[in-house]
Amino acid sequence: MTRPQVDFEKVLANEGVPMDSQQVTALLEADVMAANSIISNNSAMSPFWKLFSACVVTPVLWLIKTLLANHVLPAMFAATATELYLELKAWDVGLERKQAVKTQGLITFTKVDANADIWVKAGTVIQSDATLGAIYRMRVLADTVIPAGVLTEAILCEAEQSGAGHNIGAGYYHVLPEALAGIAAVNNIGDWITQSGANQETDDELALRIRDQFGSVGNYHIDAVYRAAIASFAGIRSDLLYFEHEAPRGPGTANCHVMMEVGETPQALIDNINDYISTKGYHGHGDDLLAMPIAASAQALELNFWHASNIGSSEIAQLEADIESRIRAAFRESELHPAMTRTFPRSAFIFSQLTSELTDELPHLKSVRWLTDDLINGLALPRISSLVVNNRGVI
């Protein structure tokens, strides 16, 4: 949900506050006249008037237009406050900005010889390929021995950098940039994330949590209470929680479907949320709320594209890669290409909109035709099961 954009200068002007030098001067002249004094040398060329303007009019306008309109008034409301001012608003209701977190997860190492002892050193790098439009890197956290008799070992790794971008799906981390003796392959398999990475909470996200906190102060266990509790976990945005009422598991029950900005929702995170709500007592009397990952709706995507005539084979290959990386970003496989519209549950995903965004960002792309119908999403998030990008040549 977008926060309101308020033009406080317009608000002040509508309330009769002077907003330019002529209005300030007129107001001051009126006050002088009311005090039975007369200013006779008010010519623009008058040295007195230049001094008067510099000493009075200019500071008054700065106080109104800069200090009041751009700082004091926006800082008074959670809907418009930013940065430190918003953090002070958060403190008022017992919140603080969530900091960035590094992704942690299990990368599976497969040995060449199951009967050999293999030493995997801390700091060993595993990375993704460039399919998503960028390369993401993970590092082994601790020295690990894969003993003889064991062919594969899932080893805990951590992202090189903080942020949600490393929460990519299974199968992407499969590259060893430096060969590791005795290791045939690496891969992130299945539900591999043990700690979701997260970006530092933005002003918009923090403002939404502050608003939810106001809705929960009475401790009535309505959506706002659970939304505030679940959104306290790193990597979770309060506007990406979808509640299912109407007693899905019997009287007194409700479900919360948890969605991540990038990638699938790890089961480890869901387990922590349910433990926080149920075992640690953050639920209402008689309530039965169950958090679960947002369901996936598998989509086989195919499109034809036509390109400009004045580009070579390498540029055509790059164009195809750029198209694919942007489509995968739109379907939440990466945090790259923020201009691309993302998929959401309980909404429609219109491919003509995606086409428009692709052609806006890729000047060599001339036309796109989708072989896939628009998606009408229920309580599920579309995921790419297959993606075919066909080059149809020049148009």
Secondary structure in CASP SS format (residue, H / E / C, confidence):
PFRMAT SS
TARGET T0000
AUTHOR 0000-0000-0000
METHOD secondary structure of the structure
MODEL  1
M C 1.00
T C 1.00
R C 1.00
P C 1.00
Q C 1.00
V C 1.00
D C 1.00
F H 1.00
E H 1.00
K H 1.00
V H 1.00
L H 1.00
A H 1.00
N H 1.00
E C 1.00
G C 1.00
V C 1.00
P C 1.00
M C 1.00
D C 1.00
S H 1.00
Q H 1.00
Q H 1.00
V H 1.00
T H 1.00
A H 1.00
L H 1.00
L H 1.00
E H 1.00
A H 1.00
D H 1.00
V H 1.00
M H 1.00
A H 1.00
A C 1.00
N C 1.00
S C 1.00
I C 1.00
I C 1.00
S C 1.00
N C 1.00
N C 1.00
S C 1.00
A C 1.00
M C 1.00
S C 1.00
P H 1.00
F H 1.00
W H 1.00
K H 1.00
L H 1.00
F H 1.00
S H 1.00
A H 1.00
C H 1.00
V H 1.00
V H 1.00
T H 1.00
P H 1.00
V H 1.00
L H 1.00
W H 1.00
L H 1.00
I H 1.00
K H 1.00
T H 1.00
L H 1.00
L H 1.00
A H 1.00
N H 1.00
H H 1.00
V H 1.00
L H 1.00
P H 1.00
A H 1.00
M C 1.00
F C 1.00
A C 1.00
A C 1.00
T C 1.00
A C 1.00
T C 1.00
E H 1.00
L H 1.00
Y H 1.00
L H 1.00
E H 1.00
L H 1.00
K H 1.00
A H 1.00
W H 1.00
D H 1.00
V C 1.00
G C 1.00
L C 1.00
E C 1.00
R C 1.00
K C 1.00
Q C 1.00
A C 1.00
V E 1.00
K C 1.00
T C 1.00
Q E 1.00
G E 1.00
L E 1.00
I E 1.00
T E 1.00
F E 1.00
T E 1.00
K E 1.00
V C 1.00
D C 1.00
A C 1.00
N C 1.00
A C 1.00
D C 1.00
I E 1.00
W E 1.00
V E 1.00
K C 1.00
A C 1.00
G C 1.00
T C 1.00
V E 1.00
I E 1.00
Q E 1.00
S E 1.00
D C 1.00
A C 1.00
T C 1.00
L C 1.00
G C 1.00
A C 1.00
I C 1.00
Y C 1.00
R E 1.00
M E 1.00
R E 1.00
V E 1.00
L C 1.00
A C 1.00
D C 1.00
T E 1.00
V E 1.00
I E 1.00
P C 1.00
A C 1.00
G C 1.00
V C 1.00
L C 1.00
T E 1.00
E E 1.00
A E 1.00
I E 1.00
L E 1.00
C E 1.00
E E 1.00
A E 1.00
E C 1.00
Q C 1.00
S C 1.00
G C 1.00
A H 1.00
G H 1.00
H H 1.00
N C 1.00
I C 1.00
G C 1.00
A C 1.00
G C 1.00
Y C 1.00
Y E 1.00
H E 1.00
V E 1.00
L C 1.00
P C 1.00
E C 1.00
A C 1.00
L C 1.00
A C 1.00
G C 1.00
I E 1.00
A E 1.00
A E 1.00
V E 1.00
N E 1.00
N C 1.00
I C 1.00
G C 1.00
D C 1.00
W C 1.00
I E 1.00
T E 1.00
Q E 1.00
S C 1.00
G C 1.00
A E 1.00
N C 1.00
Q C 1.00
E C 1.00
T C 1.00
D H 1.00
D H 1.00
E H 1.00
L H 1.00
A H 1.00
L H 1.00
R H 1.00
I H 1.00
R H 1.00
D H 1.00
Q H 1.00
F H 1.00
G H 1.00
S C 1.00
V C 1.00
G C 1.00
N C 1.00
Y C 1.00
H C 1.00
I C 1.00
D H 1.00
A H 1.00
V H 1.00
Y H 1.00
R H 1.00
A H 1.00
A H 1.00
I H 1.00
A C 1.00
S C 1.00
F C 1.00
A C 1.00
G C 1.00
I C 1.00
R C 1.00
S H 1.00
D H 1.00
L H 1.00
L E 1.00
Y E 1.00
F E 1.00
E E 1.00
H C 1.00
E C 1.00
A C 1.00
P C 1.00
R C 1.00
G C 1.00
P C 1.00
G C 1.00
T E 1.00
A E 1.00
N E 1.00
C E 1.00
H E 1.00
V E 1.00
M C 1.00
M C 1.00
E C 1.00
V C 1.00
G C 1.00
E C 1.00
T C 1.00
P C 1.00
Q H 1.00
A H 1.00
L H 1.00
I H 1.00
D H 1.00
N H 1.00
I H 1.00
N H 1.00
D H 1.00
Y H 1.00
I H 1.00
S H 1.00
T H 1.00
K C 1.00
G C 1.00
Y C 1.00
H C 1.00
G C 1.00
H C 1.00
G C 1.00
D C 1.00
D E 1.00
L E 1.00
L E 1.00
A E 1.00
M E 1.00
P E 1.00
I C 1.00
A E 1.00
A E 1.00
S E 1.00
A E 1.00
Q E 1.00
A E 1.00
L E 1.00
E E 1.00
L E 1.00
N E 1.00
F E 1.00
W E 1.00
H E 1.00
A C 1.00
S C 1.00
N C 1.00
I C 1.00
G C 1.00
S H 1.00
S H 1.00
E H 1.00
I H 1.00
A H 1.00
Q H 1.00
L H 1.00
E H 1.00
A H 1.00
D H 1.00
I H 1.00
E H 1.00
S H 1.00
R H 1.00
I H 1.00
R H 1.00
A H 1.00
A H 1.00
F C 1.00
R C 1.00
E C 1.00
S C 1.00
E C 1.00
L C 1.00
H C 1.00
P C 1.00
A C 1.00
M C 1.00
T C 1.00
R C 1.00
T C 1.00
F C 1.00
P C 1.00
R C 1.00
S E 1.00
A E 1.00
F E 1.00
I C 1.00
F H 1.00
S H 1.00
Q H 1.00
L H 1.00
T H 1.00
S H 1.00
E H 1.00
L H 1.00
T H 1.00
D H 1.00
E H 1.00
L C 1.00
P C 1.00
H C 1.00
L E 1.00
K E 1.00
S E 1.00
V E 1.00
R E 1.00
W E 1.00
L C 1.00
T C 1.00
D C 1.00
D C 1.00
L E 1.00
I E 1.00
N E 1.00
G C 1.00
L C 1.00
A E 1.00
L E 1.00
P E 1.00
R E 1.00
I E 1.00
S E 1.00
S E 1.00
L E 1.00
V E 1.00
V E 1.00
N E 1.00
N E 1.00
R E 1.00
G E 1.00
V E 1.00
I C 1.00
END
